[in-house]
């Protein structure tokens, strides 16, 4: 599967992000999470209230890549799509 578009900053590994593989060789599955701040992805993706009032803007960086991966998967596995 091709990599999604880079929507974040340069990856340095110091912010707690990690990838865990799950599933099997025939059905791979990956989970990306942040060990240091697990709620961070939700706050970034959807925006949040600020302490001084107002709202932080949403930065949709997960949804576009998810949609692209689903599209690529469906193109590569057409027989599995018809249920």
PDB file of N, CA, C and O in Angstrom:
ATOM      1  N   UNK A   1       0.835  -1.172   0.000  1.00  0.00           N
ATOM      2  CA  UNK A   1       0.000   0.000   0.000  1.00  0.00           C
ATOM      3  C   UNK A   1       0.885   1.242   0.000  1.00  0.00           C
ATOM      4  O   UNK A   1       1.888   1.289   0.712  1.00  0.00           O
ATOM      5  N   UNK A   2       0.534   2.216  -0.768  1.00  0.00           N
ATOM      6  CA  UNK A   2       1.324   3.433  -0.839  1.00  0.00           C
ATOM      7  C   UNK A   2       1.132   4.250   0.429  1.00  0.00           C
ATOM      8  O   UNK A   2       0.093   4.181   1.084  1.00  0.00           O
ATOM      9  N   UNK A   3       2.146   5.014   0.754  1.00  0.00           N
ATOM     10  CA  UNK A   3       2.058   5.879   1.922  1.00  0.00           C
ATOM     11  C   UNK A   3       1.125   7.032   1.616  1.00  0.00           C
ATOM     12  O   UNK A   3       1.036   7.490   0.477  1.00  0.00           O
ATOM     13  N   UNK A   4       0.432   7.496   2.644  1.00  0.00           N
ATOM     14  CA  UNK A   4      -0.470   8.621   2.489  1.00  0.00           C
ATOM     15  C   UNK A   4       0.307   9.923   2.392  1.00  0.00           C
ATOM     16  O   UNK A   4       1.520   9.949   2.604  1.00  0.00           O
ATOM     17  N   UNK A   5      -0.383  10.985   2.075  1.00  0.00           N
ATOM     18  CA  UNK A   5       0.291  12.272   1.974  1.00  0.00           C
ATOM     19  C   UNK A   5       0.788  12.720   3.345  1.00  0.00           C
ATOM     20  O   UNK A   5       0.116  12.507   4.354  1.00  0.00           O
ATOM     21  N   UNK A   6       1.956  13.335   3.376  1.00  0.00           N
ATOM     22  CA  UNK A   6       2.506  13.825   4.630  1.00  0.00           C
ATOM     23  C   UNK A   6       1.729  15.073   5.013  1.00  0.00           C
ATOM     24  O   UNK A   6       1.763  16.074   4.296  1.00  0.00           O
ATOM     25  N   UNK A   7       1.032  15.019   6.132  1.00  0.00           N
ATOM     26  CA  UNK A   7       0.250  16.168   6.560  1.00  0.00           C
ATOM     27  C   UNK A   7       0.776  16.757   7.852  1.00  0.00           C
ATOM     28  O   UNK A   7       0.267  17.786   8.297  1.00  0.00           O
ATOM     29  N   UNK A   8       1.769  16.150   8.469  1.00  0.00           N
ATOM     30  CA  UNK A   8       2.289  16.647   9.726  1.00  0.00           C
ATOM     31  C   UNK A   8       3.694  17.187   9.571  1.00  0.00           C
ATOM     32  O   UNK A   8       4.213  17.320   8.462  1.00  0.00           O
ATOM     33  N   UNK A   9       4.297  17.497  10.707  1.00  0.00           N
ATOM     34  CA  UNK A   9       5.662  18.005  10.711  1.00  0.00           C
ATOM     35  C   UNK A   9       6.642  16.847  10.608  1.00  0.00           C
ATOM     36  O   UNK A   9       6.241  15.683  10.584  1.00  0.00           O
ATOM     37  N   UNK A  10       7.921  17.171  10.547  1.00  0.00           N
ATOM     38  CA  UNK A  10       8.965  16.157  10.455  1.00  0.00           C
ATOM     39  C   UNK A  10       8.902  15.236  11.664  1.00  0.00           C
ATOM     40  O   UNK A  10       8.749  15.694  12.796  1.00  0.00           O
ATOM     41  N   UNK A  11       9.021  13.938  11.418  1.00  0.00           N
ATOM     42  CA  UNK A  11       8.918  12.946  12.481  1.00  0.00           C
ATOM     43  C   UNK A  11      10.255  12.804  13.195  1.00  0.00           C
ATOM     44  O   UNK A  11      11.260  12.449  12.579  1.00  0.00           O
ATOM     45  N   UNK A  12      10.266  13.080  14.491  1.00  0.00           N
ATOM     46  CA  UNK A  12      11.492  12.958  15.262  1.00  0.00           C
ATOM     47  C   UNK A  12      11.408  11.838  16.286  1.00  0.00           C
ATOM     48  O   UNK A  12      12.438  11.404  16.802  1.00  0.00           O
ATOM     49  N   UNK A  13      10.200  11.358  16.595  1.00  0.00           N
ATOM     50  CA  UNK A  13      10.045  10.263  17.543  1.00  0.00           C
ATOM     51  C   UNK A  13      10.035  10.691  18.998  1.00  0.00           C
ATOM     52  O   UNK A  13       9.955   9.832  19.876  1.00  0.00           O
ATOM     53  N   UNK A  14      10.112  11.964  19.289  1.00  0.00           N
ATOM     54  CA  UNK A  14      10.192  12.400  20.678  1.00  0.00           C
ATOM     55  C   UNK A  14       8.839  12.751  21.291  1.00  0.00           C
ATOM     56  O   UNK A  14       8.791  13.135  22.459  1.00  0.00           O
ATOM     57  N   UNK A  15       7.756  12.634  20.558  1.00  0.00           N
ATOM     58  CA  UNK A  15       6.451  13.028  21.068  1.00  0.00           C
ATOM     59  C   UNK A  15       5.580  11.856  21.488  1.00  0.00           C
ATOM     60  O   UNK A  15       4.420  12.066  21.841  1.00  0.00           O
ATOM     61  N   UNK A  16       6.085  10.647  21.465  1.00  0.00           N
ATOM     62  CA  UNK A  16       5.342   9.501  21.963  1.00  0.00           C
ATOM     63  C   UNK A  16       4.552   8.725  20.931  1.00  0.00           C
ATOM     64  O   UNK A  16       3.852   7.781  21.297  1.00  0.00           O
ATOM     65  N   UNK A  17       4.632   9.079  19.647  1.00  0.00           N
ATOM     66  CA  UNK A  17       3.889   8.377  18.617  1.00  0.00           C
ATOM     67  C   UNK A  17       4.521   7.017  18.359  1.00  0.00           C
ATOM     68  O   UNK A  17       5.744   6.889  18.310  1.00  0.00           O
ATOM     69  N   UNK A  18       3.679   6.003  18.195  1.00  0.00           N
ATOM     70  CA  UNK A  18       4.193   4.685  17.844  1.00  0.00           C
ATOM     71  C   UNK A  18       3.148   3.950  17.005  1.00  0.00           C
ATOM     72  O   UNK A  18       1.967   4.298  17.003  1.00  0.00           O
ATOM     73  N   UNK A  19       3.613   2.933  16.301  1.00  0.00           N
ATOM     74  CA  UNK A  19       2.748   2.115  15.451  1.00  0.00           C
ATOM     75  C   UNK A  19       2.827   0.683  15.953  1.00  0.00           C
ATOM     76  O   UNK A  19       3.917   0.155  16.172  1.00  0.00           O
ATOM     77  N   UNK A  20       1.676   0.057  16.134  1.00  0.00           N
ATOM     78  CA  UNK A  20       1.605  -1.330  16.568  1.00  0.00           C
ATOM     79  C   UNK A  20       0.951  -2.131  15.463  1.00  0.00           C
ATOM     80  O   UNK A  20      -0.105  -1.751  14.958  1.00  0.00           O
ATOM     81  N   UNK A  21       1.571  -3.239  15.083  1.00  0.00           N
ATOM     82  CA  UNK A  21       0.951  -4.091  14.074  1.00  0.00           C
ATOM     83  C   UNK A  21       0.116  -5.147  14.772  1.00  0.00           C
ATOM     84  O   UNK A  21       0.517  -5.720  15.785  1.00  0.00           O
ATOM     85  N   UNK A  22      -1.042  -5.383  14.209  1.00  0.00           N
ATOM     86  CA  UNK A  22      -1.959  -6.388  14.733  1.00  0.00           C
ATOM     87  C   UNK A  22      -2.438  -7.220  13.559  1.00  0.00           C
ATOM     88  O   UNK A  22      -2.193  -6.866  12.406  1.00  0.00           O
ATOM     89  N   UNK A  23      -3.111  -8.309  13.838  1.00  0.00           N
ATOM     90  CA  UNK A  23      -3.614  -9.141  12.755  1.00  0.00           C
ATOM     91  C   UNK A  23      -2.565 -10.132  12.309  1.00  0.00           C
ATOM     92  O   UNK A  23      -1.612 -10.417  13.034  1.00  0.00           O
ATOM     93  N   UNK A  24      -2.747 -10.658  11.110  1.00  0.00           N
ATOM     94  CA  UNK A  24      -1.847 -11.680  10.582  1.00  0.00           C
ATOM     95  C   UNK A  24      -1.221 -11.201   9.280  1.00  0.00           C
ATOM     96  O   UNK A  24      -1.454 -10.076   8.837  1.00  0.00           O
ATOM     97  N   UNK A  25      -0.427 -12.069   8.679  1.00  0.00           N
ATOM     98  CA  UNK A  25       0.228 -11.728   7.423  1.00  0.00           C
ATOM     99  C   UNK A  25      -0.800 -11.501   6.313  1.00  0.00           C
ATOM    100  O   UNK A  25      -0.628 -10.612   5.479  1.00  0.00           O
ATOM    101  N   UNK A  26      -1.862 -12.298   6.302  1.00  0.00           N
ATOM    102  CA  UNK A  26      -2.874 -12.172   5.257  1.00  0.00           C
ATOM    103  C   UNK A  26      -3.847 -11.039   5.525  1.00  0.00           C
ATOM    104  O   UNK A  26      -4.435 -10.503   4.586  1.00  0.00           O
ATOM    105  N   UNK A  27      -4.033 -10.661   6.786  1.00  0.00           N
ATOM    106  CA  UNK A  27      -4.925  -9.563   7.153  1.00  0.00           C
ATOM    107  C   UNK A  27      -4.191  -8.601   8.077  1.00  0.00           C
ATOM    108  O   UNK A  27      -4.452  -8.576   9.280  1.00  0.00           O
ATOM    109  N   UNK A  28      -3.273  -7.805   7.524  1.00  0.00           N
ATOM    110  CA  UNK A  28      -2.517  -6.892   8.381  1.00  0.00           C
ATOM    111  C   UNK A  28      -3.386  -5.747   8.886  1.00  0.00           C
ATOM    112  O   UNK A  28      -4.313  -5.299   8.210  1.00  0.00           O
ATOM    113  N   UNK A  29      -3.072  -5.300  10.061  1.00  0.00           N
ATOM    114  CA  UNK A  29      -3.783  -4.191  10.668  1.00  0.00           C
ATOM    115  C   UNK A  29      -2.770  -3.404  11.492  1.00  0.00           C
ATOM    116  O   UNK A  29      -1.934  -3.994  12.176  1.00  0.00           O
ATOM    117  N   UNK A  30      -2.839  -2.095  11.432  1.00  0.00           N
ATOM    118  CA  UNK A  30      -1.910  -1.257  12.166  1.00  0.00           C
ATOM    119  C   UNK A  30      -2.662  -0.227  12.978  1.00  0.00           C
ATOM    120  O   UNK A  30      -3.675   0.311  12.531  1.00  0.00           O
ATOM    121  N   UNK A  31      -2.165   0.049  14.172  1.00  0.00           N
ATOM    122  CA  UNK A  31      -2.757   1.054  15.032  1.00  0.00           C
ATOM    123  C   UNK A  31      -1.683   2.088  15.350  1.00  0.00           C
ATOM    124  O   UNK A  31      -0.598   1.740  15.815  1.00  0.00           O
ATOM    125  N   UNK A  32      -1.988   3.352  15.099  1.00  0.00           N
ATOM    126  CA  UNK A  32      -1.079   4.438  15.424  1.00  0.00           C
ATOM    127  C   UNK A  32      -1.628   5.113  16.670  1.00  0.00           C
ATOM    128  O   UNK A  32      -2.798   5.494  16.717  1.00  0.00           O
ATOM    129  N   UNK A  33      -0.780   5.258  17.673  1.00  0.00           N
ATOM    130  CA  UNK A  33      -1.246   5.881  18.904  1.00  0.00           C
ATOM    131  C   UNK A  33      -0.124   6.693  19.541  1.00  0.00           C
ATOM    132  O   UNK A  33       1.044   6.577  19.170  1.00  0.00           O
ATOM    133  N   UNK A  34      -0.511   7.510  20.502  1.00  0.00           N
ATOM    134  CA  UNK A  34       0.436   8.354  21.225  1.00  0.00           C
ATOM    135  C   UNK A  34       0.434   7.911  22.671  1.00  0.00           C
ATOM    136  O   UNK A  34      -0.563   8.076  23.374  1.00  0.00           O
ATOM    137  N   UNK A  35       1.549   7.347  23.122  1.00  0.00           N
ATOM    138  CA  UNK A  35       1.642   6.839  24.494  1.00  0.00           C
ATOM    139  C   UNK A  35       1.676   7.965  25.514  1.00  0.00           C
ATOM    140  O   UNK A  35       1.163   7.809  26.622  1.00  0.00           O
ATOM    141  N   UNK A  36       2.272   9.093  25.160  1.00  0.00           N
ATOM    142  CA  UNK A  36       2.395  10.195  26.115  1.00  0.00           C
ATOM    143  C   UNK A  36       1.099  10.977  26.279  1.00  0.00           C
ATOM    144  O   UNK A  36       0.742  11.369  27.390  1.00  0.00           O
ATOM    145  N   UNK A  37       0.395  11.204  25.171  1.00  0.00           N
ATOM    146  CA  UNK A  37      -0.847  11.990  25.203  1.00  0.00           C
ATOM    147  C   UNK A  37      -1.883  11.303  24.320  1.00  0.00           C
ATOM    148  O   UNK A  37      -2.079  11.710  23.175  1.00  0.00           O
ATOM    149  N   UNK A  38      -2.553  10.264  24.832  1.00  0.00           N
ATOM    150  CA  UNK A  38      -3.456   9.474  23.992  1.00  0.00           C
ATOM    151  C   UNK A  38      -4.653  10.238  23.429  1.00  0.00           C
ATOM    152  O   UNK A  38      -5.168   9.841  22.383  1.00  0.00           O
ATOM    153  N   UNK A  39      -5.115  11.296  24.057  1.00  0.00           N
ATOM    154  CA  UNK A  39      -6.253  12.057  23.550  1.00  0.00           C
ATOM    155  C   UNK A  39      -5.879  13.113  22.536  1.00  0.00           C
ATOM    156  O   UNK A  39      -6.750  13.800  22.002  1.00  0.00           O
ATOM    157  N   UNK A  40      -4.588  13.252  22.263  1.00  0.00           N
ATOM    158  CA  UNK A  40      -4.115  14.314  21.381  1.00  0.00           C
ATOM    159  C   UNK A  40      -4.671  14.192  19.964  1.00  0.00           C
ATOM    160  O   UNK A  40      -5.035  15.202  19.361  1.00  0.00           O
ATOM    161  N   UNK A  41      -4.743  12.985  19.427  1.00  0.00           N
ATOM    162  CA  UNK A  41      -5.213  12.822  18.044  1.00  0.00           C
ATOM    163  C   UNK A  41      -6.644  13.320  17.897  1.00  0.00           C
ATOM    164  O   UNK A  41      -6.970  13.980  16.910  1.00  0.00           O
ATOM    165  N   UNK A  42      -7.494  13.014  18.861  1.00  0.00           N
ATOM    166  CA  UNK A  42      -8.890  13.464  18.812  1.00  0.00           C
ATOM    167  C   UNK A  42      -8.964  14.985  18.868  1.00  0.00           C
ATOM    168  O   UNK A  42      -9.724  15.601  18.121  1.00  0.00           O
ATOM    169  N   UNK A  43      -8.177  15.589  19.750  1.00  0.00           N
ATOM    170  CA  UNK A  43      -8.202  17.044  19.883  1.00  0.00           C
ATOM    171  C   UNK A  43      -7.699  17.726  18.614  1.00  0.00           C
ATOM    172  O   UNK A  43      -8.266  18.729  18.180  1.00  0.00           O
ATOM    173  N   UNK A  44      -6.646  17.189  18.024  1.00  0.00           N
ATOM    174  CA  UNK A  44      -6.121  17.783  16.789  1.00  0.00           C
ATOM    175  C   UNK A  44      -7.081  17.602  15.629  1.00  0.00           C
ATOM    176  O   UNK A  44      -7.298  18.529  14.849  1.00  0.00           O
ATOM    177  N   UNK A  45      -7.649  16.430  15.510  1.00  0.00           N
ATOM    178  CA  UNK A  45      -8.528  16.118  14.380  1.00  0.00           C
ATOM    179  C   UNK A  45      -9.824  16.924  14.423  1.00  0.00           C
ATOM    180  O   UNK A  45     -10.321  17.349  13.379  1.00  0.00           O
ATOM    181  N   UNK A  46     -10.376  17.140  15.617  1.00  0.00           N
ATOM    182  CA  UNK A  46     -11.699  17.755  15.752  1.00  0.00           C
ATOM    183  C   UNK A  46     -11.706  19.171  16.321  1.00  0.00           C
ATOM    184  O   UNK A  46     -12.755  19.814  16.345  1.00  0.00           O
ATOM    185  N   UNK A  47     -10.568  19.666  16.776  1.00  0.00           N
ATOM    186  CA  UNK A  47     -10.539  20.968  17.426  1.00  0.00           C
ATOM    187  C   UNK A  47     -10.974  20.838  18.880  1.00  0.00           C
ATOM    188  O   UNK A  47     -11.494  19.797  19.282  1.00  0.00           O
ATOM    189  N   UNK A  48     -10.768  21.881  19.664  1.00  0.00           N
ATOM    190  CA  UNK A  48     -11.129  21.819  21.086  1.00  0.00           C
ATOM    191  C   UNK A  48     -11.244  23.216  21.659  1.00  0.00           C
ATOM    192  O   UNK A  48     -10.785  24.187  21.059  1.00  0.00           O
ATOM    193  N   UNK A  49     -11.868  23.310  22.841  1.00  0.00           N
ATOM    194  CA  UNK A  49     -12.010  24.585  23.534  1.00  0.00           C
ATOM    195  C   UNK A  49     -10.665  24.988  24.134  1.00  0.00           C
ATOM    196  O   UNK A  49      -9.894  24.137  24.577  1.00  0.00           O
ATOM    197  N   UNK A  50     -10.397  26.268  24.145  1.00  0.00           N
ATOM    198  CA  UNK A  50      -9.166  26.795  24.734  1.00  0.00           C
ATOM    199  C   UNK A  50      -9.438  27.312  26.138  1.00  0.00           C
ATOM    200  O   UNK A  50     -10.560  27.714  26.446  1.00  0.00           O
ATOM    201  N   UNK A  51      -8.426  27.304  26.988  1.00  0.00           N
ATOM    202  CA  UNK A  51      -8.585  27.778  28.365  1.00  0.00           C
ATOM    203  C   UNK A  51      -8.969  29.250  28.420  1.00  0.00           C
ATOM    204  O   UNK A  51      -9.770  29.645  29.266  1.00  0.00           O
ATOM    205  N   UNK A  52      -8.415  30.063  27.539  1.00  0.00           N
ATOM    206  CA  UNK A  52      -8.700  31.496  27.561  1.00  0.00           C
ATOM    207  C   UNK A  52      -9.956  31.852  26.763  1.00  0.00           C
ATOM    208  O   UNK A  52     -10.220  33.029  26.516  1.00  0.00           O
ATOM    209  N   UNK A  53     -10.720  30.851  26.363  1.00  0.00           N
ATOM    210  CA  UNK A  53     -11.932  31.071  25.584  1.00  0.00           C
ATOM    211  C   UNK A  53     -11.664  30.857  24.104  1.00  0.00           C
ATOM    212  O   UNK A  53     -10.520  30.899  23.651  1.00  0.00           O
ATOM    213  N   UNK A  54     -12.701  30.634  23.383  1.00  0.00           N
ATOM    214  CA  UNK A  54     -12.564  30.383  21.953  1.00  0.00           C
ATOM    215  C   UNK A  54     -12.284  28.908  21.683  1.00  0.00           C
ATOM    216  O   UNK A  54     -12.350  28.071  22.583  1.00  0.00           O
ATOM    217  N   UNK A  55     -11.976  28.617  20.447  1.00  0.00           N
ATOM    218  CA  UNK A  55     -11.710  27.237  20.053  1.00  0.00           C
ATOM    219  C   UNK A  55     -10.454  27.159  19.214  1.00  0.00           C
ATOM    220  O   UNK A  55     -10.129  28.077  18.460  1.00  0.00           O
ATOM    221  N   UNK A  56      -9.755  26.052  19.358  1.00  0.00           N
ATOM    222  CA  UNK A  56      -8.609  25.764  18.492  1.00  0.00           C
ATOM    223  C   UNK A  56      -9.160  25.154  17.209  1.00  0.00           C
ATOM    224  O   UNK A  56     -10.104  24.365  17.252  1.00  0.00           O
ATOM    225  N   UNK A  57      -8.585  25.511  16.084  1.00  0.00           N
ATOM    226  CA  UNK A  57      -9.090  24.991  14.813  1.00  0.00           C
ATOM    227  C   UNK A  57      -8.759  23.508  14.675  1.00  0.00           C
ATOM    228  O   UNK A  57      -7.754  23.027  15.199  1.00  0.00           O
ATOM    229  N   UNK A  58      -9.603  22.816  13.980  1.00  0.00           N
ATOM    230  CA  UNK A  58      -9.382  21.393  13.713  1.00  0.00           C
ATOM    231  C   UNK A  58      -8.316  21.253  12.633  1.00  0.00           C
ATOM    232  O   UNK A  58      -8.256  22.051  11.698  1.00  0.00           O
ATOM    233  N   UNK A  59      -7.478  20.231  12.771  1.00  0.00           N
ATOM    234  CA  UNK A  59      -6.456  19.920  11.777  1.00  0.00           C
ATOM    235  C   UNK A  59      -6.709  18.483  11.326  1.00  0.00           C
ATOM    236  O   UNK A  59      -6.109  17.554  11.867  1.00  0.00           O
ATOM    237  N   UNK A  60      -7.591  18.286  10.340  1.00  0.00           N
ATOM    238  CA  UNK A  60      -7.909  16.925   9.906  1.00  0.00           C
ATOM    239  C   UNK A  60      -6.731  16.267   9.196  1.00  0.00           C
ATOM    240  O   UNK A  60      -6.504  16.508   8.011  1.00  0.00           O
ATOM    241  N   UNK A  61      -5.997  15.455   9.904  1.00  0.00           N
ATOM    242  CA  UNK A  61      -4.819  14.806   9.348  1.00  0.00           C
ATOM    243  C   UNK A  61      -4.949  13.292   9.315  1.00  0.00           C
ATOM    244  O   UNK A  61      -4.165  12.628   8.636  1.00  0.00           O
ATOM    245  N   UNK A  62      -5.906  12.733  10.023  1.00  0.00           N
ATOM    246  CA  UNK A  62      -6.097  11.284  10.041  1.00  0.00           C
ATOM    247  C   UNK A  62      -7.143  10.868   9.008  1.00  0.00           C
ATOM    248  O   UNK A  62      -6.926   9.915   8.260  1.00  0.00           O
ATOM    249  N   UNK A  63      -8.255  11.558   8.961  1.00  0.00           N
ATOM    250  CA  UNK A  63      -9.371  11.205   8.081  1.00  0.00           C
ATOM    251  C   UNK A  63      -8.978  11.144   6.606  1.00  0.00           C
ATOM    252  O   UNK A  63      -9.359  10.186   5.934  1.00  0.00           O
ATOM    253  N   UNK A  64      -8.229  12.124   6.060  1.00  0.00           N
ATOM    254  CA  UNK A  64      -7.872  12.046   4.643  1.00  0.00           C
ATOM    255  C   UNK A  64      -7.027  10.812   4.307  1.00  0.00           C
ATOM    256  O   UNK A  64      -7.216  10.191   3.261  1.00  0.00           O
ATOM    257  N   UNK A  65      -6.105  10.468   5.188  1.00  0.00           N
ATOM    258  CA  UNK A  65      -5.254   9.300   4.947  1.00  0.00           C
ATOM    259  C   UNK A  65      -6.065   8.015   5.095  1.00  0.00           C
ATOM    260  O   UNK A  65      -5.870   7.061   4.341  1.00  0.00           O
ATOM    261  N   UNK A  66      -6.979   7.993   6.075  1.00  0.00           N
ATOM    262  CA  UNK A  66      -7.851   6.827   6.245  1.00  0.00           C
ATOM    263  C   UNK A  66      -8.684   6.593   4.990  1.00  0.00           C
ATOM    264  O   UNK A  66      -8.789   5.462   4.515  1.00  0.00           O
ATOM    265  N   UNK A  67      -9.272   7.652   4.452  1.00  0.00           N
ATOM    266  CA  UNK A  67     -10.097   7.526   3.244  1.00  0.00           C
ATOM    267  C   UNK A  67      -9.266   7.050   2.058  1.00  0.00           C
ATOM    268  O   UNK A  67      -9.733   6.238   1.259  1.00  0.00           O
ATOM    269  N   UNK A  68      -8.037   7.549   1.939  1.00  0.00           N
ATOM    270  CA  UNK A  68      -7.167   7.131   0.848  1.00  0.00           C
ATOM    271  C   UNK A  68      -6.814   5.647   0.988  1.00  0.00           C
ATOM    272  O   UNK A  68      -6.814   4.919  -0.005  1.00  0.00           O
ATOM    273  N   UNK A  69      -6.520   5.200   2.186  1.00  0.00           N
ATOM    274  CA  UNK A  69      -6.169   3.792   2.407  1.00  0.00           C
ATOM    275  C   UNK A  69      -7.355   2.876   2.119  1.00  0.00           C
ATOM    276  O   UNK A  69      -7.182   1.801   1.546  1.00  0.00           O
ATOM    277  N   UNK A  70      -8.545   3.288   2.508  1.00  0.00           N
ATOM    278  CA  UNK A  70      -9.740   2.497   2.234  1.00  0.00           C
ATOM    279  C   UNK A  70      -9.950   2.385   0.723  1.00  0.00           C
ATOM    280  O   UNK A  70     -10.255   1.308   0.211  1.00  0.00           O
ATOM    281  N   UNK A  71      -9.784   3.508   0.012  1.00  0.00           N
ATOM    282  CA  UNK A  71      -9.947   3.509  -1.444  1.00  0.00           C
ATOM    283  C   UNK A  71      -8.938   2.575  -2.104  1.00  0.00           C
ATOM    284  O   UNK A  71      -9.300   1.799  -2.989  1.00  0.00           O
ATOM    285  N   UNK A  72      -7.669   2.642  -1.678  1.00  0.00           N
ATOM    286  CA  UNK A  72      -6.638   1.770  -2.239  1.00  0.00           C
ATOM    287  C   UNK A  72      -6.931   0.308  -1.934  1.00  0.00           C
ATOM    288  O   UNK A  72      -6.747  -0.553  -2.795  1.00  0.00           O
ATOM    289  N   UNK A  73      -7.380   0.022  -0.729  1.00  0.00           N
ATOM    290  CA  UNK A  73      -7.697  -1.350  -0.349  1.00  0.00           C
ATOM    291  C   UNK A  73      -8.826  -1.895  -1.222  1.00  0.00           C
ATOM    292  O   UNK A  73      -8.760  -3.028  -1.700  1.00  0.00           O
ATOM    293  N   UNK A  74      -9.860  -1.080  -1.426  1.00  0.00           N
ATOM    294  CA  UNK A  74     -10.995  -1.524  -2.241  1.00  0.00           C
ATOM    295  C   UNK A  74     -10.584  -1.736  -3.699  1.00  0.00           C
ATOM    296  O   UNK A  74     -11.117  -2.621  -4.368  1.00  0.00           O
ATOM    297  N   UNK A  75      -9.636  -0.927  -4.197  1.00  0.00           N
ATOM    298  CA  UNK A  75      -9.167  -1.107  -5.564  1.00  0.00           C
ATOM    299  C   UNK A  75      -8.341  -2.391  -5.700  1.00  0.00           C
ATOM    300  O   UNK A  75      -8.405  -3.069  -6.726  1.00  0.00           O
ATOM    301  N   UNK A  76      -7.572  -2.716  -4.671  1.00  0.00           N
ATOM    302  CA  UNK A  76      -6.722  -3.913  -4.706  1.00  0.00           C
ATOM    303  C   UNK A  76      -7.490  -5.195  -4.406  1.00  0.00           C
ATOM    304  O   UNK A  76      -7.048  -6.279  -4.786  1.00  0.00           O
ATOM    305  N   UNK A  77      -8.628  -5.091  -3.733  1.00  0.00           N
ATOM    306  CA  UNK A  77      -9.410  -6.262  -3.326  1.00  0.00           C
ATOM    307  C   UNK A  77     -10.860  -6.117  -3.749  1.00  0.00           C
ATOM    308  O   UNK A  77     -11.737  -6.024  -2.890  1.00  0.00           O
ATOM    309  N   UNK A  78     -11.142  -6.096  -5.048  1.00  0.00           N
ATOM    310  CA  UNK A  78     -12.522  -5.856  -5.500  1.00  0.00           C
ATOM    311  C   UNK A  78     -13.502  -6.954  -5.088  1.00  0.00           C
ATOM    312  O   UNK A  78     -14.675  -6.660  -4.858  1.00  0.00           O
ATOM    313  N   UNK A  79     -13.065  -8.195  -4.991  1.00  0.00           N
ATOM    314  CA  UNK A  79     -13.984  -9.274  -4.641  1.00  0.00           C
ATOM    315  C   UNK A  79     -14.431  -9.212  -3.191  1.00  0.00           C
ATOM    316  O   UNK A  79     -15.507  -9.716  -2.870  1.00  0.00           O
ATOM    317  N   UNK A  80     -13.655  -8.620  -2.313  1.00  0.00           N
ATOM    318  CA  UNK A  80     -14.003  -8.538  -0.902  1.00  0.00           C
ATOM    319  C   UNK A  80     -14.972  -7.418  -0.606  1.00  0.00           C
ATOM    320  O   UNK A  80     -15.515  -7.346   0.497  1.00  0.00           O
ATOM    321  N   UNK A  81     -15.203  -6.535  -1.578  1.00  0.00           N
ATOM    322  CA  UNK A  81     -16.088  -5.380  -1.374  1.00  0.00           C
ATOM    323  C   UNK A  81     -17.553  -5.736  -1.563  1.00  0.00           C
ATOM    324  O   UNK A  81     -18.416  -5.124  -0.934  1.00  0.00           O
ATOM    325  N   UNK A  82     -17.849  -6.683  -2.392  1.00  0.00           N
ATOM    326  CA  UNK A  82     -19.251  -7.027  -2.657  1.00  0.00           C
ATOM    327  C   UNK A  82     -19.755  -7.973  -1.590  1.00  0.00           C
ATOM    328  O   UNK A  82     -19.440  -9.163  -1.604  1.00  0.00           O
ATOM    329  N   UNK A  83     -20.542  -7.442  -0.661  1.00  0.00           N
ATOM    330  CA  UNK A  83     -21.083  -8.252   0.440  1.00  0.00           C
ATOM    331  C   UNK A  83     -22.552  -8.417   0.273  1.00  0.00           C
ATOM    332  O   UNK A  83     -23.198  -9.066   1.095  1.00  0.00           O
TER     333      UNK A  83
END
